[in-house]
Amino acid sequence: MLPSMARPSALSARLGYVDTQATFVQAAFLAAHGACARAGGFRVSDVRFYFLLFTNWAEHDVTRPSQDIDLTQVRRTLERLRRAGYAEASTRMKDRGVARGQRYILTDEGLALLAEGVAARDRAPLEEALFVVCFAASYRAAVLSRVEGRARAPSLSVRRRVERALDPLRLVREAHRTASAVLQDLEERVSAGLKYESRTRDALARGMPEADIARELEAAGSYQLHRVRPLAELLLALPEDLRHFELTQGMGLRSRLLFSPLAERARAERDVLARLERHLAG
């Protein structure tokens, strides 16, 4: 989410698409604020440019070619920030003829809140996690240098918040832990599916009725949605052909065609993040 991640009561309204792209939107506001300081503040178009730049770095122009953010969406987000005291119209102008109100600056509190928002995305996809680590490693010092001591909280507190939020080693370690947890879960799913398949094959060879097999599989555990709908209940509610497919092929197919490939990817991601962690730890 947008800064409401860190302060839910301050910015609780949702903005749909902008909210789903919050990491890149918040990074774009930070970048526009930092890059346009000499011009007296950033424009709405500057935020959109940095959003497109950062999503390009994350290869979204290839994987999500229709992705964009329009100026109206940026203005609405900016208005949320202004109402909450995290941004304000700039009265500093580089050149005459630049009307007041056309450029904006972030307050110190806004800097801290956006930095925390960039870093707060839990279980982000690898490209987003890597972007955040790279952004933090590259621009943490620049963001800190923009803290001017005009925040609602003391500037020292703001600096500490930014330092912690944009600590690249902390961020890569969190991403590494997430990748390891995902890998463990997928490996358990692969193992469980193949185990179910083997037990079903043996039970059918002994002539056990499918209803009894379903109950036996449920008792074996490993089904993650038991609290929502028990496995036996799910299987026995299926039409006969689908139930037979699930018992004889479906569980094994998911292990081989879905969970196993996903585990390979998670293993590779974990290893990438482990190398980055070693690099940043120096």
Secondary structure, 3 states (H helix, E strand, C coil): CCHHHCCCCCCCCCCCHHHHCHHHHHHHHHHHHHHCHHHCCECHHHHHHHHHHHHHHCCHHHHCCCCCCCHHHHHHHHHHHHHCCCEEECCCCCCCCCCCCCCEEECHHHHHHHHHHHHCCCCCCHHHHHHHHHHHHHHHHHHHHCCCCCCCCCHHHHHHHHHHHCCHHHHHHHHHHHHHHHHHHHHHHHHHHHHHHHHHHHHHHCCCCHHHHHHHHHHHCCCCCCCCCCHHHHHHHCCHHHHHHHHHHHHHHHHHHHHHHHHHHHHHHHHHHHHHHHHHHC
